């Protein structure tokens, strides 16, 4: 009987050792993970829809066209009085709502798409007048000038005037709108030849004669 108990004790002891050794063995890595890694590494990235070279060519094409269509304030006002002419403001909606040239309609430049433009201006033959912040002086709140002033960290500092009119003109042209005219003067917002409207503009009260 003693021999039987000894044999059972040895069997139980050996089983415990085997179980302990088995529990310390790390499971083999899953082959699925390796396959996923391989698949991820072999994916060919799809190029974006950004085509800098094509846009650069478009800019060259627009150059001569734009130069012939930069107009004075007098011309701008005369054209705006013509039937079917659109004055387009492409600044932010916040700035447009606060103050814009009287009669202008709005489409934020960041919302330019073929469909959005077609919904707003169905005919590509429509005469479109454009302006931007850099056309107006004496109002840095609603018509802040887009001027870059170099700071000390730039090795080759160059003062640069940026303007929303330029990309607006280029994109309108690219979307097929070629009957575009751009205001080419810097005008004080106090110049009575230009009338503004919006939530920040106090209506001019006229007294009956």
Order of alpha helices (4+ residues) and beta strands (2+ residues): alpha-alpha-alpha-beta-alpha-beta-alpha-beta-beta-alpha-beta-beta-beta-beta-alpha-beta-beta-beta
